[in-house]
Amino acid sequence: MPKDGPSAGVAIATALVSLLTGKLVKYNVAMTGEITLKGKVLPVGGIKEKILAASRAGIKEVILPEKNEKDLEELPPHIKKQLKFVFIKTLTKF
């Protein structure tokens, strides 16, 4: 059975931390990744499509699971040049 929605785990957790701490998240950052209860960030699918959509929306920085780094090979070079990529293993890294 395919899963729907877990790739928003990092974004949801980040939003909750932002709310609790009062520290705002930059407006031009996109993020994706499934998280475990211990904070480990798991890879997700559809990276190419998510990054292309982020680029069209004017995003400048994308936070991705470390294990999805290989998926950047599918991207056109001009897209890779215009975005900053941050790869994370755990939710505590950034």
C-alpha positions in Angstrom: 0.0 0.0 0.0 1.6 3.3 -1.0 2.0 6.0 1.6 0.6 9.5 1.2 1.9 12.4 3.2 4.9 11.2 5.2 7.3 13.3 3.2 6.0 16.4 5.0 7.4 15.2 8.3 10.4 17.4 8.3 8.3 20.5 7.3 5.7 19.8 9.9 8.3 19.2 12.7 10.1 22.4 11.6 6.9 24.4 11.8 6.1 23.1 15.3 9.6 24.0 16.5 9.3 27.4 15.0 5.9 27.9 16.7 7.2 26.7 20.1 10.5 28.7 20.0 9.2 31.8 18.2 12.1 31.5 15.7 10.9 32.1 12.2 11.8 29.8 9.3 13.1 31.6 6.2 10.4 32.2 3.7 12.4 31.0 0.7 13.3 27.5 1.9 11.6 24.3 0.9 12.0 21.0 2.7 11.0 17.4 2.5 11.7 14.2 4.3 10.0 11.6 6.4 11.1 11.5 10.1 11.2 8.7 12.6 10.2 9.1 16.2 13.9 9.4 17.1 14.4 12.2 14.6 16.1 10.2 11.8 15.3 11.6 8.4 14.3 9.0 5.8 14.4 9.4 2.0 11.3 10.2 0.0 10.2 9.9 -3.6 9.5 12.5 -6.2 12.5 14.6 -5.5 12.9 15.8 -9.1 9.3 17.0 -9.3 9.5 18.6 -5.9 12.7 20.5 -6.7 11.3 21.7 -10.1 8.2 23.0 -8.4 10.3 24.7 -5.7 12.4 26.4 -8.4 9.3 27.6 -10.2 8.0 29.1 -6.9 11.1 31.1 -6.3 12.7 29.0 -3.6 16.4 29.5 -3.1 17.3 26.7 -0.6 16.1 23.1 -0.4 16.5 20.8 2.6 16.5 17.1 1.7 17.2 13.8 3.2 20.9 12.9 2.8 19.9 9.6 1.1 18.2 11.6 -1.6 21.3 13.3 -2.8 21.7 10.9 -5.6 18.4 12.0 -7.0 19.9 15.4 -8.0 21.5 13.6 -11.0 18.1 13.7 -12.7 18.0 17.6 -12.5 18.9 19.9 -15.3 22.3 21.7 -14.5 20.7 25.2 -14.5 18.3 24.1 -11.8 21.1 22.7 -9.6 23.1 26.0 -10.0 20.3 28.3 -8.9 19.4 26.4 -5.7 21.3 25.7 -2.5 20.9 22.1 -1.3 21.3 21.1 2.4 21.3 17.4 3.1 20.3 16.1 6.6 20.5 12.8 8.4 18.6 13.8 11.5 16.2 16.6 12.4 18.7 18.1 14.8 21.3 19.0 12.1 19.7 22.2 10.9 
